[in-house]
Amino acid sequence: MSHATSDKARVAEIISPFARLAQLLEGLQPSRPVIDLAVGGPRHPLPDFLMEKIAEAQSGFGQYPAITGSDEYRAAIAGWLERRYPPVQGRIDANAHILALCGTREGLFSAVFPAVERRGDIARPAALIPNPFYQTYAAGAMTAGAEPVFLPADASTGFLPELEAIDEGLLARTAVLFLCSPSNPQGAVADRAMLKRAVELARKHDFMLFADECYSEIYTAEPPPGVLEAACEADGGLTNIVAFHSLSKRSNLPGLRAGFCAGDADFLAALAKFRNVIGPQLPLPIQHGAAAVWRDEAHVVANRALYSEKFDIADEIFGAKFGYSRPAGGFFLWLDMGSHGGGERVVKTLWKDCGVKLLPGSYLARTNADGSNPGADYVRVAMVAPLDETKAALTRIVERLG
Ligand SMILES: Cc1ncc(COP(=O)(O)O)c(C=O)c1O
């Protein structure tokens, strides 16, 4: 496999996909009322008990929170992990294996620094990133002094990176491997065997495996397996792995900024030390509210049912058009517009003629050395709007593109 490396990569090259989208659509007037399915910001109801819980703990706004998170918050997360991933039962010490985060984004970024530092024996270690990918992975890698190395994750690899195709020399100089399952943007889910293989590789080559599992609760049939359970099934330990989760997608709370990471105790201690000087603590009343949200599953079941109804509609409207198939997880559609002129062109057309705002797939991917971009043919559709709006948008897409 040829890896796209980017020695000249600079942080300034990482531009938000949404800033690029604004540039692409500048000056173009939509001819119909706008339906925005570009940003992956959930728009389903918030858990109705949240505000009461936050208010209960409001005096906590008068205190600095500990960087690690409160005992209550970490205990609620340990409980959720044990219910969601039974093989981890009895293996999670809430004090050692869990760290509160202000959403997964800052955690994914911050965690690259200690991951690079622990491989101080390598001059410029590699950060392995599936391509397409969530942009924060590359921003973290570049800022922390790692070389981002992009692993193909396109139709030919089942939209997940092929672990067996990574050469040994590269693995030997790797500080971190990012895996996203269910993946953004394609909704592909890594099975247990793949997760176990990733754990094995991380241990063999002593790099950190960062599993971004923030879409884990949005799925169609089977709950996606998690890396913590894969690790516990493999040999019981959590060394070399960290899973990242948040309430943003599970509970429609992207504005609460409540997340966590869980895994390797020594690594989390180093990450806590690093985050303690950069300071992103989660306010105590927010932790109290978020703990209640982690403890509740009823709203998550209802939330998943809302997505399922919308995917039923997509099944009906798209059939096999645009290479559509219902994703195993997450809330995005990844539609192949290669025969309609590619992602950017289709996004402009649908905006002008239909008022439907989507994201060109290339904005979520890195261009390879040969000039190809694995997202170029694609558009990403975030199924986050209410059902009627979503149905109207999908209908407009088919009517316009046929
Ligand atoms: C793949 C992926 N990881 C992480 C995040 C960050 O989510 P949050 O910081 O809200 O937990 C997002 C947000 O869209 C995402 O798509």
The ligand as an SDF file (V2000), in Angstrom:
LIG
                    3D

 16 16  0  0  0  0  0  0  0  0999 V2000
  -15.4840   11.7110   14.1220 C   0  0  0  0  0  0  0  0  0  0  0  0
  -15.6940   12.7530   15.1510 C   0  0  0  0  0  0  0  0  0  0  0  0
  -14.9300   12.7560   16.2430 N   0  0  0  0  0  0  0  0  0  0  0  0
  -15.0610   13.6850   17.1980 C   0  0  0  0  0  0  0  0  0  0  0  0
  -16.0140   14.6890   17.0740 C   0  0  0  0  0  0  0  0  0  0  0  0
  -16.0790   15.7320   18.1620 C   0  0  0  0  0  0  0  0  0  0  0  0
  -17.2560   15.6450   18.8830 O   0  0  0  0  0  0  0  0  0  0  0  0
  -17.3930   16.2340   20.3500 P   0  0  0  0  0  0  0  0  0  0  0  0
  -16.1770   17.0640   20.6410 O   0  0  0  0  0  0  0  0  0  0  0  0
  -18.6350   17.0450   20.3080 O   0  0  0  0  0  0  0  0  0  0  0  0
  -17.4830   15.0420   21.2520 O   0  0  0  0  0  0  0  0  0  0  0  0
  -16.8310   14.7480   15.9600 C   0  0  0  0  0  0  0  0  0  0  0  0
  -17.8090   15.8330   15.8000 C   0  0  0  0  0  0  0  0  0  0  0  0
  -18.4870   15.9930   14.8300 O   0  0  0  0  0  0  0  0  0  0  0  0
  -16.6750   13.7410   14.9600 C   0  0  0  0  0  0  0  0  0  0  0  0
  -17.4260   13.7200   13.8680 O   0  0  0  0  0  0  0  0  0  0  0  0
  1  2  1  0
  2  3  1  0
  2 15  2  0
  3  4  2  0
  4  5  1  0
  5  6  1  0
  5 12  2  0
  6  7  1  0
  7  8  1  0
  8  9  2  0
  8 10  1  0
  8 11  1  0
 12 13  1  0
 12 15  1  0
 13 14  2  0
 15 16  1  0
M  END
$$$$
